[in-house]
Structures are given as structure tokens and as C-alpha cells.
């Protein structure tokens, strides 16, 4: 017997169902790709920051000059050592023009001798070479003082005209025709034998030579064996060093120029000049320190075949130095350079904190996109109550059973979700209360429908017409008269 009433109709699907959050595969793929790109960009940025090539302009004189050859060696060394620095060498007509270019801030590095006009922004990275001033007299003649030279014709044996001006300044010879006659530049290729020959007329020779070259030059020994010259001390060396900026007091040890015969035969005082590797004062301490470290730790590789820069020395860090040391070089020399952790520890801590925040944000985004967010148990109460709202519209036991199955399905999903973690316990008491309420409502509705169906059957029986019992009916056949 069907229990559906005349007005019964199929139960409409619930307006709300438990949320089923599905992973969006395209979003996951896109997020993974972006994460990989971000990681690669971070690594690349870090490597770029640490190893980014920095080009430094090195102003020098002619291509064959000592400073130009040194610059080329430094450039090759940095390249071979995979340094982040690159050297761009710019040649000029002479060292004076190179200094002028440096002074105009058109170069980061240059080499200067301390008798030159020093640019205001120049700071020393290293001492590359010393020039010695050798006061030579013909034969066995002694020259007792520089003042004595004012009565003699003097030849200057040097590689550049700048040395001629320097000698005139220490001899205090005023510019003019007389100066040109008294102090002259020795002809190119001239030897001591020729300069001291009677025909030359020179009473003394002042040689301005690299210390490294003077030690290696066997020419002094050969001339000395022939009794060709006498090396004289400059007793005014300390006074000149105090009087003229850039001049240093030097000491020649016995046997410096010649071992046999020994020249000098005892330590001898003279004066000298320094060749300095300088940089702009605006250069960062880190860059200057790294350059200084490279130069100091690779002395043997930077020395020229002629001897120039073969004995590189640290820059003077004294405050009264003729050209102050760059702070970066001074820090390295004084062993005050900070380690990587010392320099960047604060930055690393800040970076770690920033990365932590960024990482948390990305983790939240990743969790939001790529995984099923736990649904609160309390949110399922809405679906339960929706079932409850449709109970009164159930006019048959079949419809009520559908609602019962739906309610049990919600309960089953909640139990599975709690087990799998896709549903949280937040609002679980509310869900339980709603479930029990709707379950009881269904029970009461079922009882109601059962009673209603029973009463309907009874009423139908009472109102039905009586039925006749034909079991005792006797069929009488009547005879028909003919």
C-alpha cells in the first residue's frame, strides 16, 4: 500500500550542502612555477650582488711605461682570479696627463711619484716602488755637499723629464737659461763612461733610478771596476725630506750597487721618491680593502721584469703621510677589516626576519591554494537545519526516509572529515545539538505519518458500502408453463 498522499511531491535537493573544497590544479601549477622563479631570482640576485663585475678605470702614461705595464698585470691577475673587479686601462701621453685625468675624476686608479702634484682626492693603496737619488762623481772625486754642485755642470740620468725638474728643485736652481746650462738631461742611451768623459764637461751625475733596477743593474759594477765613478752620500737627506714634501730619506746598504768592488763600502744616506698606487677617496672602504688585499697577497705576480713593483709595500697609515692611505687599505693593513659575518650580520638578521615574514605569507598563500582548508563542524549545522526545514513538507514515509538518509549522510561526512582532518572540531557541539534536534523531528514526523495513515485506513473502512453474503442464497428455478 502506498503511503503517499495526494499532494505529495519529491523532496527538492537541499539548498546547501557541506563544502567540498577541491584543489585547483592550474593555480597549483602556476604557484609552483612562480615559487621556482622567485627562488631562482633570489639566488641569481645574491650571486650578482656578491660577484657583480665592477669596472675600474686605470689612468696611465704611455703603453710601454712602468705604470702601464703594472696596470696590465693587475688587470690580468684580477681576471684570472675571477675577481668581481675589471680594469679598464686608459693611456695618456705621460704620467702627468694621467694624473690630470685622475684629478678630473675620470679615473679610479693611477700611479704617481711623490714629486708630482698630488690630486686632493688621491688616497694610497700601496707603495709600488722607490726611486733612489744617486750622487755620482767622476773617478775618485768626492762631492761633499749639494751646494758644491752649483759650481759644476750636472747631468741628470733618468727616464723622464720630471726627474730633471725634481733635481733642479733639490739643488735650488732657479728657472732660466743658467739652469739649463747647469743641470741638463742626459742624452738617451748615455752611459756613465760617456758622461764622465772629459769631452762631455759634466762634473757630476745625478741618477734617479728605481731601487729595484739599481740593485739588478750590473753596469755600475762594470764601470766601478774601471774606476769610473764615486758614489757620494747626501748629508742633507733628512733636512731635504723635512723641507720638500714627497721626498723620503733613504739608506743604501753596503754593496747595493756593486758587490765587487763593494759600492757603497758602508751604509750611505741619500734621498728618494715613492711610486704610489692611488685611488679616489670616494671609493668604498670594502672595494679599496679588497684591492689592497689583492695587491699585497700577489706581490710576486705583479712585479715587472725590469724590477718595478717587485717589492710592494703597505701604504703608510700615519696621519702625516704625504698621501694618506685609503681607509679600506688602512683597515686591511691594521687588520681591522671585518669578516663577512661582522659586516653583514645585522643585514643578515634583518634579512632573516624579512624572509620569515615573507615565507609565512607564501606558506599561507600556498596552504590557501593547494590544500583543502578544514571546514568547521559548526558550519555543517546549516545543512542539518536545512534538512529540518524540509521535514514538514514530507507527506509520506518515503519522503521522510530520504530526509533521514540525507541527515545520516551529513553525519557520516562529518565523522570522516573529523578523522581525515578536513573538518575541524570548531562548533562541534552546535552540530551535535542540531543533528539531535532534526533527528528527533524526523522521528516525530514519522510517528505522525504512521498515525495519519492508520486513521485514514480506518475511516476508509467505515465509509465503505456493505457487502452481501451470497453463501446462503438458494437459486430457485421456476417452471414455466407450457
C-alpha positions, 0 to 999 in steps of 0.5 A: 500500500502506498503511503503517499498522499495526494499532494505529495511531491519529491523532496527538492535537493537541499539548498546547501550542502557541506563544502567540498573544497577541491584543489585547483590544479592550474593555480597549483601549477602556476604557484609552483612555477612562480615559487621556482622563479622567485627562488631562482631570482633570489639566488641569481640576485645574491650571486650578482650582488656578491660577484657583480663585475665592477669596472675600474678605470686605470689612468696611465702614461704611455703603453710601454711605461712602468705604470702601464705595464703594472696596470696590465698585470693587475688587470690580468691577475684580477681576471684570472682570479675571477675577481668581481673587479675589471680594469679598464686601462686608459693611456695618456701621453705621460704620467702627468696627463694621467694624473690630470685625468685622475684629478678630473675624476675620470679615473679610479686608479693611477700611479704617481711619484711623490714629486708630482702634484698630488690630486686632493682626492688621491688616497694610497693603496700601496707603495709600488716602488722607490726611486733612489737619488744617486750622487755620482762623481767622476773617478775618485772625486768626492762631492761633499755637499749639494751646494758644491754642485752649483759650481759644476755642470750636472747631468741628470740620468733618468727616464723622464723629464720630471726627474730633471725638474725634481733635481733642479728643485733639490739643488735650488736652481732657479728657472732660466737659461743658467739652469739649463746650462747647469743641470741638463738631461742626459742624452738617451742611451748615455752611459756613465763612461760617456758622461764622465768623459772629459769631452762631455764637461759634466762634473757630476751625475745625478741618477734617479733610478728605481731601487729595484733596477739599481740593485739588478743593474750590473753596469755600475759594477762594470764601470766601478771596476774601471774606476769610473765613478764615486758614489757620494752620500747626501748629508742633507737627506733628512733636512731635504725630506723635512723641507720638500714634501714627497721626498723620503730619506733613504739608506743604501746598504753596503754593496747595493750597487756593486758587490765587487768592488763593494759600492757603497763600502758602508751604509750611505744616506741619500734621498728618494721618491715613492711610486704610489698606487692611488685611488679616489677617496670616494671609493668604498672602504670594502672595494679599496680593502679588497684591492689592497688585499689583492695587491699585497697577497700577489706581490710576486705576480705583479712585479715587472721584469725590469724590477718595478713593483717587485717589492710592494709595500703597505701604504703608510697609515700615519696621519702625516703621510704625504698621501694618506692611505685609503681607509679600506687599505688602512683597515686591511693593513691594521687588520681591522677589516671585518669578516663577512659575518661582522659586516653583514650580520645585522643585514643578515638578521634583518634579512632573516626576519624579512624572509620569515615574514615573507615565507609565512605569507607564501606558506599561507598563500600556498596552504590557501591554494593547494590544500583543502582548508578544514571546514568547521563542524559548526558550519555543517549545522546549516545543512542539518537545519536545512534538512529540518526545514524540509521535514514538514513538507514530507507527506509520506514515509518515503519522503521522510526516509530520504530526509533521514538518509540525507541527515545520516549522510551529513553525519557520516561526512562529518565523522570522516572529515573529523578523522581525515582532518578536513573538518575541524572540531570548531562548533562541534557541539552546535552540530551535535545539538542540531543533528539531535534536534532534526533527528528527533523531528524526523522521528516525530514526523514519522510517528505522525505519518504512521498515525495519519495513515492508520486513521485514514485506513480506518475511516476508509473502512467505515465509509465503505458500502456493505457487502452481501453474503451470497453463501446462503442464497438458494437459486430457485428455478421456476417452471414455466408453463407450457 
